[in-house]
Amino acid sequence: FIHMHHLINEYRPHQARETLRVMLMVQKRRRVQFTNKFKDQLDKVKNIIQEALDSLPQPQEAMEVDENKAEADKASGLKEGDSEAGTVSNMDRIMCDFVDM
């Protein structure tokens, strides 16, 4: 009976090494899976950002839009910056009318 306990105790270092090896393999597999998922998400984000950048108007197009707006304001008799102020005053008038009711 003493010899059986001795054999079991002799086996423990091997068992500990094997358990440690399995634990490290599981950790490695989890980290690799996490890294792959992270890379996939990063690629998706890069694609979304690139699509957003591609959908932005080019600087020359934006300047043309600003010039068209300025020409429309001049045609309507508004000075620069008055178009937004006119919108705000209209909103103020509407709010005042609503509060006066």
C-alpha positions as CSV (number, residue, x, y, z in Angstrom):
1,F,0.0,0.0,0.0
2,I,2.9,2.4,0.7
3,H,4.2,1.7,-2.8
4,M,0.9,2.7,-4.5
5,H,1.0,6.2,-2.8
6,H,4.6,6.5,-3.9
7,L,3.7,5.8,-7.5
8,I,0.8,8.3,-7.4
9,N,3.1,11.0,-6.0
10,E,5.6,10.2,-8.7
11,Y,2.9,10.8,-11.4
12,R,1.9,14.3,-10.0
13,P,4.6,16.4,-11.7
14,H,3.7,14.8,-15.1
15,Q,0.0,15.5,-14.4
16,A,0.8,19.1,-13.4
17,R,2.8,19.7,-16.6
18,E,0.1,18.2,-18.7
19,T,-2.6,20.3,-17.0
20,L,-0.5,23.4,-17.5
21,R,0.1,22.6,-21.2
22,V,-3.7,22.2,-21.8
23,M,-4.4,25.5,-19.9
24,L,-1.8,27.4,-22.0
25,M,-3.3,25.9,-25.2
26,V,-6.8,27.1,-24.2
27,Q,-5.5,30.6,-23.4
28,K,-3.6,30.7,-26.7
29,R,-6.7,29.6,-28.7
30,R,-8.9,32.3,-26.9
31,R,-6.3,35.0,-27.6
32,V,-6.0,34.0,-31.3
33,Q,-9.9,34.0,-31.7
34,F,-10.1,37.4,-30.0
35,T,-7.4,38.8,-32.2
36,N,-9.1,37.5,-35.3
37,K,-12.4,39.0,-34.3
38,F,-10.7,42.3,-33.5
39,K,-9.0,42.4,-36.9
40,D,-12.3,41.7,-38.6
41,Q,-14.0,44.5,-36.7
42,L,-11.1,46.8,-37.5
43,D,-11.4,46.0,-41.2
44,K,-15.2,46.7,-41.1
45,V,-14.5,50.1,-39.4
46,K,-11.9,51.0,-42.0
47,N,-14.3,50.2,-44.8
48,I,-17.0,52.3,-43.2
49,I,-14.7,55.2,-42.8
50,Q,-13.4,54.9,-46.3
51,E,-17.0,54.8,-47.7
52,A,-17.8,57.9,-45.6
53,L,-14.7,59.7,-47.0
54,D,-15.6,58.6,-50.5
55,S,-19.1,59.9,-50.2
56,L,-17.9,63.4,-49.0
57,P,-18.1,66.0,-51.8
58,Q,-14.8,67.1,-53.2
59,P,-13.5,70.5,-52.1
60,Q,-14.2,72.1,-55.5
61,E,-17.8,70.9,-55.4
62,A,-18.3,72.3,-51.9
63,M,-16.9,75.7,-53.2
64,E,-19.4,75.6,-56.1
65,V,-22.3,75.0,-53.6
66,D,-21.1,77.9,-51.4
67,E,-20.9,80.2,-54.5
68,N,-24.4,79.2,-55.6
69,K,-25.7,79.9,-52.1
70,A,-24.0,83.3,-52.1
71,E,-25.4,84.1,-55.5
72,A,-28.9,83.1,-54.4
73,D,-28.6,85.3,-51.3
74,K,-27.5,88.3,-53.4
75,A,-30.4,87.7,-55.7
76,S,-32.8,87.7,-52.8
77,G,-31.3,91.0,-51.5
78,L,-29.7,89.5,-48.4
79,K,-26.2,90.4,-47.2
80,E,-23.6,87.8,-46.2
81,G,-24.6,86.1,-43.0
82,D,-28.2,87.4,-43.1
83,S,-29.6,84.2,-44.4
84,E,-29.0,82.4,-41.2
85,A,-30.1,85.4,-39.1
86,G,-33.3,85.6,-41.1
87,T,-34.0,81.9,-40.3
88,V,-33.4,82.5,-36.6
89,S,-35.6,85.5,-36.5
90,N,-38.4,83.6,-38.3
91,M,-38.0,80.9,-35.7
92,D,-38.1,83.4,-32.9
93,R,-41.3,85.0,-34.3
94,I,-43.0,81.6,-34.5
95,M,-42.0,80.7,-30.9
96,C,-43.2,84.1,-29.7
97,D,-46.5,83.6,-31.5
98,F,-46.8,80.2,-29.9
99,V,-46.1,81.5,-26.4
100,D,-48.5,84.4,-26.8
101,M,-51.4,82.0,-27.4
